[in-house]
Amino acid sequence: MTMRAPLTDLPILLDDVSLIAGGVTILDRISLAVTAGSPTVLVGPNGAGKTTLLRLIMGLLPPMHGRVTWGVPSTVPPPTPSATGRPSRSRSARIASRASAVAAASPATTP
C-alpha cells in the first residue's frame, strides 16, 4: 500500500483561509500550497490549530474566509455533510484519500 496521493488531488491550495469559532480567530489568513514531494509535517503546541487546519483542508470545516482547493483549482465548494451531520460513505473515502495526500505531500513556503 502506498501513502502517495493521486496526482489529481495535488496541489492542495489554501488561499487566504480564516476560521473563527465562538468569536475566537482559530486560523487567520493562511495561504499554503501542498505539492507532491517529500512528506509534510505539521508541528505546533497544543491548541495551535493543527487539527483544525487538517479538518479544514479535508472539508470537514468550512472556512469563514478564503478557499481550499484540491487538484486543479475550481470554484466548486466541497460538498456539505449529509442531513445526519456525518459525511457520506463516498465522502469518507475521499477524506481518507486527502489525509494520505496531506501525509505524502510537501508545502511551499508561505510569505
Buried (B, 14 or more C-beta within 10 A) or exposed (E): EEEEBEEEBBBBBBBEBBBEEEEEEBBEEBEBBBBBEEEBEBEEEEEEBEEBBBBBBBBBBEBBBBBBBBBEEEEEEBEEEEEEEEBEEEBEEBBEBBBBBBBBBEBEEEE
